Amino acid sequence: MTLSILGARVIDPLSGLDQTTDLHIDAGKIIAIGAAPAGFKPARSIDAQGLVAAPGLVDLNVALREPGYSRKGSIASETRAAAAGGVTSLCCPPQTKPVLDTSAVAELILDRAREAGHSKVYPIGALSKGLEGEQLAELIALRDAGCVAFGNGLNAFANNRTLARALEYAATFDLTVIFHSQDRDLAQDGLAHEGAMASFLGLPGIPETAETVALARNLLLVEQTGVRAHFSQLTSARGARLIAQAQELGLPVTADVALYQLILTDEALRDFSSLYHVQPPLRTRADRDGLRAAVKSGVIQAISSHHQPHERDAKLAPFGATEPGISSVDVLLPLAMTLVEDGLLDLPTLLQRLSAGPAAALRLPAGELKVGGAADLVLFDAKASTVAGEEWRSKGDNCPFIGHCLPGAVRYTLVDGHISHEA
C-alpha cells in the first residue's frame, strides 16, 4: 500500500528530528521524509495537521496469555489492544502453558502473531526448563526460533552456582538475559510493600531489600560472567541507584520500569482494591520519585506496560487471594502522556523511553523513523484526551485507570505501512 502522511509534527528521538513535515510510505517502508519522490502517487493520504508522528512504541513486557490461558487473553486480542495503545513492537514473557522453553511454542506464538497482524511480537524465551531454575533451556534453539532474550521471571534459580553457569553460557553466545530481581525468601507470602500502609492494612509485606539483595547479587554475576543483562520491573529508588552504579562501571546493563510504578504508590491499596495488587508490589512515594528521576536521567531507558490481563473472577476474591497484575497496554501512550503533563519529561524524551530506548535495550529492529526503514509508527493527537475504558480491546479489564481522562489520543498505528489501528 502506498500512503502519504501530510503535515504531521514528526518526532524521531534517535535522530533528533522534530519538525512539521510529510512522510511517504511504499511496500511497508518509509521512502521519503519531506518532499515526495518524483512520480509518487499514494493510494491514500492522511491529513495529519495537528498530529504527532513518532516511531511505534516498543513494549518490553506484554503478557499475551496464549497458549494456555485463553480465558485471560489471546494473541489476537492483546496485540489488538497494543496497537490501540500505539505499540507496534512488543515482547511477550515466557509464562505460557506450556512454558516458552521450546522452539515449537515460540513458532506457534510467532505464527499466530503474523496471522493477527496487529503488532510485531518478539518472544522472550525461558532461561531454564519449565522456569524451574534447575536445568538450562535450549537457548540456541530458542534463539534460532525467534526469541530475542531469555529470562526466568520471578521464579528463582535453585542456587547461585546454577544461575552463574546459565549466565556464562548466555554470555558465550552473546545472548541477553532479563532479570526480575526479587529474593524468593525475603518476598515469601508477601502481598504489599513492607511499610506503614501494609502494617495499617494487616497485609504481609515484601521489603525493599527483596529487590536490592537480589539485584546486587545479579549485578555481581553480570560483572563476573560478562553477560549482557536487562533488569526489568524495577520498583525501588535504591534499586535504580544500583543500576546507575553498574552503568558507571561500564557493565552491559539496561533497565525498564512498569509505567504504573511511575504513577502509583502503595497508598493506592488503602481500600484493599485488588486492581492494585501487583508483583513486585507498589512501593513508597520516595521510591516512585527515585524511579522517575532515573527515567528522566536515562539510567532507566525504557518504560513498559507490564501488561497482565486477567479474567474478571481473578480479581474478585479477597485481596490476598487475587491474582496480581494490571491490564494497561490499551492506554499505554495516553497513560505515559501524564508524565509530560506532570512536567517530568518533555515529549521527545518520553517517546525515546517508549521506543528507541527499549528497542536498543534488547537490540530490536524498531524504534526509529528513517528512510528505508520499516513504516512502524504511531500518529496521535497530543492535545486531545482519551477516556480509558470507552473502547477496550484487551480481554482483561483489570485496570485501575478505567474511567480516567488521560491526555493524548492515538489516531492511527501503522505496522509495516499497514494501518493496524484507526480511531
N, C-alpha and C positions, 0 to 999 in steps of 0.2 A: 504494500500500500504506500502511495506517495502522499505526503502530508506536509503542510506548512503551518507553523505556529507563529502568528504575527503580533508584534508589538508587546511581547512579554518583558518583564524585568528578568533577565537571565542571570542566575547566580550559580557559579561553579566554584565552590570553595577551594578545590585543588589547584586550579589555575589562577584564582583571584579575580576571575571575570565577574563583573557586576554592572550590567548596563542594559538599557532597553534596546532590544534588537529582535531579529527573527531567527527561527530555527527551521531547517528544511530536512525532511526525512524521506529516505527511499530504501526499500529492501531491508528494513529493520535497522538501518544505520543513519546517523546524523551526517548528511552530505555537505551541509554548509551552515555556518553561523553568520548571520548578516544578510548580504545580498544572495538571492537565489542563483544557482548555476544557470548559465545560458541555456535556454530552451526547456527549463524545468517547468512542468505543468502539474501541480498537485491535484490528486483526486479529491482532496478535501483540505480546506483551510479553516483554522481555528482563530477567531479574533480573541487574542489574549491580552488586550489592553486592560491594565489594572490587575493582571495576574502575575504571579511569580512562577518562573520555570526553573526547576532545580533538578539535580540528579535524583533519581528514585531512591527512596530511603532503603537502607540496608539494616535489617534487624537480625541480631546475632542469636536470638533465642525466641522461637515461636513454636510452641508445642502443637503439632498438627493432629495428635491423638490417633492417627491411623498409621499402621494397623493396630487393632486390638481394643481400642476404646471409642468405638463409633458413637456411643451414647453421648460422649463429650464433644466430639468434633470429627471432621473428616478433612482430608487434604483439599478437597474442593471447597468446603465451607470456610476453612481457616485461611486459605490463600486468597479467597474472595474478600474476606474481611481485611486481610493485609493490604490488598490493592486499594480498598476504600480508605485505609489509613495512610496511603501514599507510599507503601512499601513495594518495591519491585524485586528485591532480592532478600531472602531470609534463610536462616539456618535453623534446622529442626534438631532437637536433642534426641539422644538415643533411648529415652524411656518409653519405648513402644512395647507391644506384646505380639510376637516375640521381640526381645530386645534387639536393637540395631547393632548386632555384632557379627552379622554375616553379609556377604555381598548380595545375597538374594533379597534380604529386607531392604537394603539400600537401593537396589534396582527397582523393587516394587514401588518405593516412595517416589523415585525419580520418574518412573513411567507414568504414575498417576498424576504427578505434578505437571508433567508435559501435557497430559490429556486435559487437565483443568485449564491450564494456560493463563492463570491469573497473575502469578508471580514466579520468579525463578527460585528454586529450592536447592539448598546446599546442605546435605545431611552431615551431622556430627556423629561419628562412629563411637561405639563403646570402647573404652580403653581396656576393659577386662571382660572376659566372657561372662555373659549374663549380668554384668555390672556387679559381680560378686567380689571383685577385688582379690582374686586368688590366682587366676591364670590370664595371661595376656591374650587379648582378642587377635584375630588375624588382621593386623593393621595394614599390611601391604595390600592384601586382597580387598580390604575395605577402601583404601585409598584409590586403587585401580577401578573400583566400582563407583567412585564419585564422592567419597567422604573427604571433607576439606580439613577436618581437625578431629581430635579424639578427647573424650572426657568420661568421667565416671559419675557426674552429677554430685549429689551429696552423699553418695554411697562410698564408704571408706574402704581403703585397701586393707588387706589382712594384717600387714605390717609395713614398716617403713622400708625394709630391705626389698620387698616385692615391688613397692612403688618406685624405688630408685632404679631397679632393673628395667621396669617399664619405661621410665624416662630415658634411660641410657639407650634403649632400643629405638625409641622415637627420635632421639637426637641423631642417631646414626643415619637415619633416612630423612632428616630434616622435616619431620612431622611436627605440627603444632598440637600441643596439649592444652586442654582447657581445665582449669581448676575452679571448683566451687568450694571455697575454703571454709569448712566448719568441722570442728573437732567433735567426733561422734560421742565421746564420753561426756564432754562438757555440755553438749546440747541435748543429751538424752532426756526424752519425755518433755522437753521444753515447748512452750506454745507462744511465748512473747518475750520481748527484750527484758532481761533481768534488771528491774529498776523499780522506781516508785509506782508506776502505773500497774505493772504486773503484781506487785505486792497489794495495791489497793483493790485489784480485781480478784485476787486469790488465784492467779494463773501461774503455773510453774514457769520459771524463767530460763532464758538462754543468755548467758553473759556475753559481753563483747569479746572476752578472751576466747570464746568458742571459735570466733573468726580469726583473731590475731595470732593465737597459738598455732592453728593450722596454717595460716598464711605465712608465718615466719618459717615454719618447717618446710613448706613448699618452696619458698624462695631460696632457702639454703640448698635444697635438692636441685633447683634450677641452676644455681651457681655451680654446684658440683658436676652436674651432667651436661650443662650447656644446651639443654633443650629449649626450644622456642615455646614460650608459655603465654597464655592469655588467662587473666584472672577475671572471672565472671561473677556478677551479683554482689559486688562489694556493698557492705551495709554500714561500715563504721568509719569515723574520721581517722582513727588510728590506723585502720587497715589501709586507707588511702595514703597516709604518710609512709607506711612501709613500702608501698608500691613506688612512691616518689623516690625513696632512698635507693631502691633496687635499680630504678632507671638512671639515677645519678651515678651508680656504679657501672653502668653500661650493660646490665643484664638484658637479654632479649625478652622484655616483659611488656605486655599491654594489659588494659583493663577496661571493663564496662560496668555500668550500673543500671539497675532497673529504673525506668522513668518514675515509677510510683515512689521509689525511695527518695527522689529529689523533691517530692511534693508532700508526702505524708510522714507522720511520726507515730510513735506508739500511743500518743494521746488519742488517736482515732479509735482505739479499742475501748474507749470509755463506756460505750453502750453494748459491749460484747457482740458487736456485729461481726458475723463470720466472713463478711465481704473483705475484712481487713486481716484475715488470717492468712499469712504468707510465711514461707520458709525460704531463706533465712528471714527473721522477723523484722518488722518495722522497728527502728531504734529512736534515739532521742533527737530533740531539736538541734542539739550541738552536733550530733552525728550527721544529720541532714545538711547542716550548714557546712560541715567539713567536706562532705561529698560534693556539694555544689561548688565549693572553692576548687576542688580537684578537677571537676569538669571544666570550670572556667579556665584554669591554668593549662589544661591539656594532659595532666597526669592520667586522668580517666579520659580516654579519647573516644569512647563510644557510649551512646545511650541506647538502650534496648527496651523493648516492651516486657520481656519475660512473660509473654502471653501464655496463660494456662486456663483454657476453657474447661468448665465443669457443667454437668447436668444440674438442674435445679435442686434435686434431692441432696446433692453432695454438700450443699451449704445450709441445709435446713435443720440439722441436728444441733445440740448444744455446742458451743464454741470449740471445745476440745475434741469433739468427735467429728468435726467437719474436715473436709479436705482443703489443704492450703492452695492458694493461687488466685490470681486476678486475670480476668479477660480484658485486654485493653488494646489489642493491635488495631481494632476498628477505628480508634480515635488517636492513633499514635502521633500524627502530625499536629492536630489541634491541641492535644494534651501537652505536647512538647512546647507549643507556642506560648503556654503560660509562663515558661521560663524567660521568654522575650518580654512578655507583658510585665513580669516582675522586675525586669531590668538586670537579670543575671547575665544574659548573653545577648549579643546582637544577632540579627537574623542570619548573616553568613556563617557566624561561628556555630550557631545551633545546627544549621544544615550540615556543617562539617562534622559535627558529633553524631549526626544521624545518617551520614552517607560515606564520605571519604574516610573518616576515622575508623568506623567498623570494618569497611572493606579492606583497609590497609592492615588492620589487626589480624585478620585471617587470610590475607593475600587473595581476596576475591576480585574477579574481573568486573568491578562495579564501582559506583560512587563518583563518577565524573561525567561531564559533558564535553565531548571533543569530536572534532570532525574525523569520521572514520570509525568512531566508537558506537557501541550499541545505543539505540534510542530508548534507553530506560530512564524515564523522567516523570516528575510529578508537576502538575500545574495547579496552583492553589491561590485562593484569594486571602491575602493576609489581613484584610480589613473586614472581612465577613466573619460570621461566627457559626459554630456547629453545636446543636443541642445533642449531647451524647445520648444515644438510645432511640432517637427518632427513626433512624434506619440502622438496623443492627444485623450484621451478616454472619457473625460467629455463632456457632451452636451454643456457646456458653455466654450467658448474660450476667455472670458473676463479676460485676464491675461496680465499684463504689462511686464511679463518676457519672453513671447514668442519670440523666436529668439535669446535669450541669451544663451551663452555656460556656463553651470553650472558644477561644479566639482562633480564627482561621478556618477555612473550609476547603477541602480537596475538591477540585472540579474535574480533573482528568488524571488518570495514571496510565502511562504507556510502558509496555514491555516489548522490546524489540520492534518498536514502531507501531505495535498493535494496541488499540485502546482497550485496556483490561478493566478500567472503571471510568464511568462517566456519570457525574452527579445529575 
